[in-house]
Amino acid sequence: MSEPHNPASILLIDDHPLLRTGVKQLIELDENLRVIGEASDGHQGVALATELEPDLILLDLNMPEISGLDTLELLRDAGVTSRILVFTVSDYEEDVVAALKKGADGYLIKDIEPEDLLNKLNQAASGRMVISDRLTAVLAQALQSGRNSEAADLASLTARERQIIKLIANGLSNKLIARKLNIAEGTVKVHIKHLLKKLHLRSRVEVAVWVTQQKL
């Protein structure tokens, strides 16, 4: 007998009703995903996120009263552990880096193809990091600035940390990394904290881009 199917739950936070409706109708086409709530501003979004505890949050950056970046910060400060994907028209390097620094698990541009959006949402639901393809170059450029010796950075990593960054680059969550390496999830978090500091990086997505650059 097959296990009951539990689609990933999604909360939409966007001030444009038409966009929310369109995204919701698109998501309804995928049996692995379902929208369980909609918010038109950041404060309402934080309230719904703490109440509904969705698997994923699709968050707009440019909203009145409270910005998406401030909403992101409020969500994390409120202890929301949902995977948060920024969904915006902005491809500015500053916005991408700021969102990842504040705890976003992905960054998608709104001109994304419908089928690609569904694929990215499914990837995020399975614990993977997602980012619009054309932003990889933007992130790479951001990483290049202010870095002196990448070879020295790589040499500073322990063998375990090298294992972990490769798994991060493959999109594995802390839980999956812990299972694969047969160590505690808390230990994985400690290793990630240390390697981020050594590499002068701010997020898992930046780690993934850096690993790609290094061709590890």
C-alpha positions as a printed NumPy array, in Angstrom:
array([[  0.   ,   0.   ,   0.   ],
       [  1.496,   3.361,  -0.999],
       [  2.04 ,   6.13 ,   1.539],
       [ -0.447,   9.027,   1.532],
       [  0.685,  11.901,  -0.676],
       [  1.525,  15.117,   1.177],
       [  2.161,  18.012,  -1.208],
       [  4.542,  20.755,  -0.081],
       [  2.621,  23.668,   1.435],
       [  3.325,  27.177,   0.128],
       [  2.596,  30.68 ,   1.448],
       [  2.562,  33.557,  -1.057],
       [  3.601,  37.021,   0.181],
       [  3.123,  39.583,  -2.585],
       [  1.175,  42.854,  -2.815],
       [ -0.082,  42.154,  -6.354],
       [ -3.365,  40.149,  -6.28 ],
       [ -3.161,  39.321,  -9.989],
       [  0.312,  37.809,  -9.63 ],
       [ -0.729,  35.801,  -6.556],
       [ -3.721,  34.444,  -8.465],
       [ -1.594,  33.495, -11.465],
       [  1.052,  31.764,  -9.357],
       [ -1.617,  29.946,  -7.352],
       [ -3.315,  28.674, -10.516],
       [  0.04 ,  27.495, -11.843],
       [  0.876,  25.688,  -8.603],
       [ -2.519,  23.944,  -8.666],
       [ -1.33 ,  22.142, -11.817],
       [  1.348,  20.341,  -9.761],
       [  0.092,  17.63 ,  -7.408],
       [  3.292,  17.912,  -5.346],
       [  2.593,  21.535,  -4.377],
       [ -0.293,  23.468,  -2.854],
       [ -0.867,  27.056,  -1.744],
       [ -2.209,  27.22 ,   1.819],
       [ -2.152,  30.977,   2.326],
       [ -1.744,  34.398,   0.734],
       [ -0.572,  37.689,   2.225],
       [ -0.558,  41.144,   0.629],
       [  2.064,  42.686,   2.92 ],
       [  4.948,  41.736,   5.18 ],
       [  3.165,  41.986,   8.538],
       [  0.297,  39.786,   7.365],
       [  2.884,  37.418,   5.867],
       [  4.762,  36.999,   9.148],
       [  1.494,  36.372,  11.022],
       [  0.376,  33.725,   8.517],
       [  3.806,  32.099,   8.395],
       [  3.878,  31.593,  12.171],
       [  0.283,  30.33 ,  12.152],
       [  0.414,  28.009,   9.116],
       [  4.076,  26.892,   9.232],
       [  4.309,  26.321,   5.459],
       [  7.083,  24.276,   3.877],
       [  7.893,  27.104,   1.455],
       [  7.374,  30.863,   1.384],
       [  7.436,  32.767,  -1.903],
       [  8.335,  36.348,  -0.943],
       [  8.268,  39.505,  -3.065],
       [ 10.956,  42.136,  -2.425],
       [  9.199,  45.343,  -3.482],
       [  6.184,  45.808,  -1.226],
       [  4.703,  48.955,   0.362],
       [  4.979,  49.705,   4.093],
       [  7.529,  46.99 ,   4.781],
       [ 10.025,  45.714,   2.21 ],
       [ 10.641,  42.087,   1.363],
       [ 14.108,  42.234,   2.92 ],
       [ 12.675,  43.576,   6.196],
       [  9.921,  40.936,   6.029],
       [ 12.581,  38.259,   5.545],
       [ 14.386,  39.494,   8.638],
       [ 11.137,  39.525,  10.645],
       [ 10.323,  35.975,   9.519],
       [ 13.685,  34.641,  10.688],
       [ 13.554,  36.669,  13.926],
       [ 10.115,  35.147,  14.583],
       [ 11.654,  31.68 ,  14.359],
       [ 10.045,  30.767,  11.037],
       [ 11.976,  27.768,   9.676],
       [ 10.159,  27.528,   6.338],
       [ 12.347,  27.629,   3.252],
       [ 12.048,  31.196,   1.974],
       [ 12.402,  31.941,  -1.726],
       [ 12.629,  35.552,  -2.827],
       [ 10.476,  36.024,  -5.94 ],
       [ 11.093,  39.422,  -7.509],
       [ 11.793,  41.491, -10.616],
       [ 15.096,  42.715,  -9.154],
       [ 18.315,  41.171, -10.396],
       [ 20.533,  43.766,  -8.685],
       [ 23.609,  42.255,  -7.067],
       [ 22.948,  44.178,  -3.83 ],
       [ 19.44 ,  42.73 ,  -3.487],
       [ 20.587,  39.169,  -4.207],
       [ 23.433,  39.301,  -1.682],
       [ 21.308,  41.078,   0.952],
       [ 18.511,  38.495,   0.668],
       [ 20.902,  35.56 ,   1.041],
       [ 22.611,  37.256,   3.979],
       [ 19.262,  37.716,   5.736],
       [ 18.397,  34.031,   5.446],
       [ 16.778,  33.413,   2.056],
       [ 17.037,  29.857,   0.718],
       [ 16.718,  30.906,  -2.897],
       [ 16.257,  33.818,  -5.27 ],
       [ 14.042,  33.674,  -8.358],
       [ 13.335,  36.333, -10.97 ],
       [  9.696,  36.818, -11.967],
       [ 10.387,  36.439, -15.689],
       [ 10.99 ,  32.732, -15.051],
       [  9.161,  30.278, -17.323],
       [  6.116,  28.662, -15.619],
       [  7.481,  25.122, -15.969],
       [ 10.841,  26.224, -14.579],
       [  9.141,  27.843, -11.58 ],
       [  7.37 ,  24.589, -10.742],
       [ 10.675,  22.718, -11.071],
       [ 12.433,  25.199,  -8.765],
       [  9.638,  24.965,  -6.182],
       [  9.843,  21.183,  -6.188],
       [ 13.625,  21.359,  -5.794],
       [ 13.249,  23.766,  -2.871],
       [ 10.627,  21.521,  -1.277],
       [ 13.095,  18.631,  -1.374],
       [ 15.66 ,  20.707,   0.522],
       [ 17.683,  22.087,  -2.376],
       [ 18.764,  25.682,  -2.849],
       [ 17.342,  27.404,  -5.895],
       [ 18.468,  30.459,  -7.806],
       [ 17.601,  31.825, -11.233],
       [ 20.21 ,  30.657, -13.732],
       [ 21.192,  34.138, -14.892],
       [ 21.952,  35.21 , -11.314],
       [ 24.846,  32.757, -10.983],
       [ 27.081,  35.221, -12.833],
       [ 25.837,  38.079, -10.64 ],
       [ 26.718,  36.141,  -7.499],
       [ 30.053,  35.069,  -8.902],
       [ 30.907,  38.715,  -9.587],
       [ 29.906,  39.666,  -6.037],
       [ 32.143,  36.921,  -4.65 ],
       [ 35.112,  38.057,  -6.737],
       [ 35.122,  41.534,  -5.24 ],
       [ 37.01 ,  41.865,  -2.   ],
       [ 38.662,  38.445,  -2.17 ],
       [ 42.447,  38.137,  -2.135],
       [ 43.687,  34.573,  -2.125],
       [ 41.144,  31.886,  -2.976],
       [ 43.834,  29.201,  -2.846],
       [ 44.579,  30.108,   0.768],
       [ 40.872,  29.921,   1.581],
       [ 40.587,  26.426,   0.144],
       [ 43.727,  25.276,   1.954],
       [ 42.253,  26.416,   5.268],
       [ 39.394,  23.907,   5.075],
       [ 39.53 ,  20.572,   6.866],
       [ 38.82 ,  17.337,   4.994],
       [ 35.35 ,  17.181,   6.596],
       [ 34.599,  20.772,   5.613],
       [ 35.549,  19.989,   2.02 ],
       [ 33.141,  17.056,   2.067],
       [ 30.386,  19.277,   3.386],
       [ 30.829,  22.139,   0.9  ],
       [ 30.555,  19.68 ,  -1.982],
       [ 27.291,  18.361,  -0.548],
       [ 26.028,  21.926,  -0.033],
       [ 26.849,  22.648,  -3.678],
       [ 24.759,  19.61 ,  -4.639],
       [ 21.84 ,  21.218,  -2.817],
       [ 21.613,  18.898,   0.175],
       [ 19.976,  20.17 ,   3.361],
       [ 21.692,  19.906,   6.765],
       [ 19.571,  16.869,   7.586],
       [ 20.563,  15.052,   4.383],
       [ 24.231,  15.967,   4.829],
       [ 24.146,  14.578,   8.383],
       [ 22.553,  11.354,   7.164],
       [ 25.046,  10.946,   4.32 ],
       [ 28.089,  11.537,   6.543],
       [ 26.596,   9.697,   9.525],
       [ 27.061,  12.638,  11.895],
       [ 24.674,  14.741,  13.978],
       [ 22.767,  17.574,  12.308],
       [ 24.11 ,  19.924,  14.981],
       [ 27.654,  18.943,  13.982],
       [ 26.877,  19.8  ,  10.367],
       [ 25.676,  23.264,  11.441],
       [ 28.918,  23.869,  13.352],
       [ 31.026,  22.825,  10.346],
       [ 29.024,  25.097,   8.036],
       [ 29.429,  28.031,  10.411],
       [ 33.203,  27.499,  10.45 ],
       [ 33.612,  27.083,   6.692],
       [ 31.502,  30.17 ,   5.955],
       [ 33.785,  32.173,   8.224],
       [ 36.951,  30.754,   6.636],
       [ 35.728,  31.441,   3.096],
       [ 34.278,  34.881,   3.959],
       [ 30.916,  33.788,   2.556],
       [ 27.47 ,  34.584,   3.908],
       [ 25.119,  31.87 ,   2.732],
       [ 24.788,  28.335,   1.404],
       [ 23.977,  29.674,  -2.055],
       [ 27.222,  31.662,  -2.078],
       [ 29.048,  28.466,  -1.064],
       [ 27.487,  26.638,  -4.023],
       [ 28.566,  29.358,  -6.452],
       [ 32.08 ,  29.429,  -4.973],
       [ 32.428,  25.649,  -5.307],
       [ 31.388,  25.92 ,  -8.956],
       [ 34.026,  28.602,  -9.482],
       [ 36.687,  26.406,  -7.899],
       [ 35.62 ,  23.37 ,  -9.975],
       [ 35.859,  21.177,  -6.874]])
